[in-house]
Amino acid sequence: MAVILKDIQQIDSLTNAKLVAGNEGTNKIVDNIMITEAPDVERWITPNEVLLSSLYGFDKLSTDSIHDFMQSLNKHNCSGLIIKTSRFINDIPQQIIEDSNQFDIPLIEIPQDVKYSDIMLETMQLLFNERNRMLNRYKIINQRFIKLAIQNSSYQSIVNLLSTLVENPAYIFKIEDGDGIDIVHNKRAEYPIQSIDFTKQKPLPKTEYTNYQYFEVSLHEDRKFLMVKIANSQDDLYIGVLQERSLQDIDFMAIENAVNFTQMEVIKQAALEQGLRTYANDIIDDLINGKITSEEEYQATLKHFKLMEDRDYRVTVIQALADGEIQTDYFRDNPRDANRVVTQFKVFWPDAVYRVRQNRIILIIDDEPTSRLQSTLGKVLQTLDASHPSLNFQIGLSENCHPKEFPSHASQALKTLQIAGHLNKSNQIFNYNDLGFYRFLFQVDDPAKLKSFVTEDLLKLYQDKPELYTTLKTYLDHNQNAKASADALFIHPKTMSYRLNKIQERTNINFSDVDEIFRLNVGIRVLNVLDEENN
């Protein structure tokens, strides 16, 4: 515990001292003791100092000047004022007594025969002993955490040790959407993190023993919950201490050590997870790209990911769009969001196998009836849309398959997403089995052959008159509704009619011929696919 004025009152040289005023301030912390014989104290006083004085010259000061002196002491958090009488003054000025009571500055009167040197020596010895005790205590605390780290520490072992040192329940937790989520806590920590209202947290001022920003939440029954954020933790972790017993300075030394070693644990786990993730990614890449050459390696891969050779799975691909445009580097640039996507899938498919790429995430999930599968995927998307209002997520879904068919079905899910996205941008879940006729695009790998499905007139319009091509595409997308198409293109209906006439002049399209409209739609979708591949 820090030295307080009550401790100073117990030294031998103050045996005959008398507490004249400021009784409410005797618990003030004392860091130093100085002699002053002039009222210009503001120039050199430091916080938490006790001042010794015989008030030389104060008998010539006005009441206002004495009041200004006392205000300066209060402003700079003076811990106490020890006055020697019968040398220059016989009685302590009434203004000093009144201000000492008002500002809760302990005012101690000592007789003339008490030496300043005795008071200062005993006080400095007391302060030295306390600092030495604090230093030894810090060394012991630090050594215990070092020993813990050497013995392969964990979040659990850190909170267990912290709780023992501060004699209070301890937690490591995170906050998501204002709600506390318990990561680990020691056995005596029975107060549920999720019941704490973290919107009411208030910052605490830094002290001599704190390097981090602490916050405090007031709970019922006059209890306090202290919390400090772990810097550079991907999950925004916090250390929390439920104050069943008031925390002392030495306790903050333990908490500071806990924060430091938790940061080390975060770095260690991140490096370990990155190594494991890199290893897993390499195996997944081999699995979905058909690069596993031996049966032994294949069986080991299935075992690693808890996949069964004769079980049905689905390959899904998810991508993010903003304003209708695919975000090509989104998951690379936002790894935390990628983790959130995977976490949402694992709510429903805990054993899902996944691979995060820079622009999409590939997941292998258990097969289910299509209606139930799409319903569950809808719930995943609903959660993601709520947490990412500026984005739109799309999912491509393959047919069911066994693990040896993953290479072809991973390509199937990706192409389903690419092609279906051109057919209906408003949808979010695209199933390979719902593509119908457009599945023929999967069979054509050569762009030159794919282009053969585009009519000559449409291709010429696309190449020579891009404005008319866009008009035709919009017109067909809006079920040949001229007004809706004009609105979509932000043009006047008469301009729309003019363009449609120009299109018919160039192509001789019969908009009432169902087969011709179908061929045009196929051609437009093919051109969309070719555009994406070219880009």
Summary of the structure (lengths in Angstrom):
residues: 535
radius of gyration: 38.0
end to end distance: 68.4
largest distance: 120.3
contacts: 1600
relative contact order: 0.05
helix: 53%
strand: 17%
